[in-house]
């Protein structure tokens, strides 16, 4: 029991900001959506062009989700640097 409490008391990601957490979540969401879409697509009645279009949309969503996560980190860093510069 003591070792279990010791495991729970340690931080998984020390000094992680909310923006970095959001970036990880958005990137993970994009990857998960792509993988689930690839698994589900064969069961849908799609033509070959529909299959490629759906795959292109899934990859586009992956890129947009990852870019949004990276932009949150950049915006957070800019806000922090402005705060430190004004002091």
C-alpha positions as CSV (number, residue, x, y, z in Angstrom):
1,X,0.0,0.0,0.0
2,X,2.9,2.3,0.8
3,X,4.4,1.9,-2.7
4,X,1.0,2.5,-4.3
5,X,0.7,5.8,-2.5
6,X,4.3,6.7,-3.4
7,X,3.5,6.1,-7.1
8,X,0.4,8.3,-7.0
9,X,2.2,11.1,-5.2
10,X,4.8,11.6,-8.0
11,X,4.0,14.0,-10.8
12,X,3.8,12.4,-14.2
13,X,4.7,15.6,-16.1
14,X,6.4,18.1,-13.8
15,X,6.2,21.8,-14.6
16,X,3.8,21.2,-17.6
17,X,1.8,24.3,-18.4
18,X,-1.8,24.2,-19.4
19,X,-0.9,25.1,-23.0
20,X,1.5,22.2,-23.2
21,X,-1.2,19.9,-21.8
22,X,-3.6,21.2,-24.4
23,X,-1.1,20.6,-27.2
24,X,-0.7,17.0,-26.1
25,X,-4.4,16.4,-25.9
26,X,-5.1,18.0,-29.3
27,X,-2.3,16.0,-30.9
28,X,-3.5,12.8,-29.3
29,X,-7.1,13.6,-30.4
30,X,-6.0,14.0,-34.0
31,X,-4.0,10.8,-34.0
32,X,-6.8,8.8,-32.3
33,X,-9.4,10.2,-34.8
34,X,-7.2,9.2,-37.7
35,X,-6.6,5.7,-36.3
36,X,-10.3,5.1,-35.5
37,X,-11.3,6.4,-39.0
38,X,-8.9,4.1,-40.7
39,X,-10.3,1.2,-38.7
40,X,-14.0,2.1,-39.3
41,X,-13.7,3.1,-43.0
42,X,-13.6,-0.4,-44.5
43,X,-17.0,-1.1,-43.0
44,X,-18.5,1.9,-44.7
45,X,-20.0,1.5,-48.2
46,X,-17.6,4.0,-49.9
47,X,-16.4,4.1,-53.5
48,X,-12.6,4.3,-54.1
49,X,-12.7,8.0,-54.5
50,X,-14.9,8.4,-51.4
51,X,-12.4,6.3,-49.5
52,X,-9.5,8.6,-50.5
53,X,-11.5,11.7,-49.8
54,X,-12.4,10.5,-46.3
55,X,-8.8,9.6,-45.7
56,X,-7.7,13.0,-46.8
57,X,-10.2,14.6,-44.5
58,X,-9.0,12.6,-41.6
59,X,-5.4,13.5,-42.3
60,X,-6.4,17.2,-42.6
61,X,-8.1,17.0,-39.2
62,X,-4.9,15.5,-37.7
63,X,-2.8,18.4,-39.1
64,X,-5.3,21.0,-37.9
65,X,-5.6,19.6,-34.4
66,X,-1.8,19.4,-34.1
67,X,-1.4,22.9,-35.4
68,X,-4.0,24.2,-32.9
69,X,-2.1,22.6,-30.1
70,X,1.2,24.1,-31.2
71,X,-0.4,27.5,-31.5
72,X,-1.7,27.4,-27.9
73,X,1.9,26.8,-26.8
74,X,3.3,29.6,-28.9
75,X,0.6,32.0,-27.7
76,X,1.3,31.0,-24.1
77,X,5.0,31.6,-24.5
78,X,4.4,35.0,-26.1
79,X,2.1,36.0,-23.2
80,X,4.7,34.9,-20.7
81,X,7.5,36.8,-22.5
82,X,5.5,40.0,-22.6
83,X,4.7,39.6,-18.9
84,X,8.4,39.2,-18.0
85,X,9.4,42.0,-20.3
86,X,7.0,44.5,-18.7
87,X,8.3,43.8,-15.2
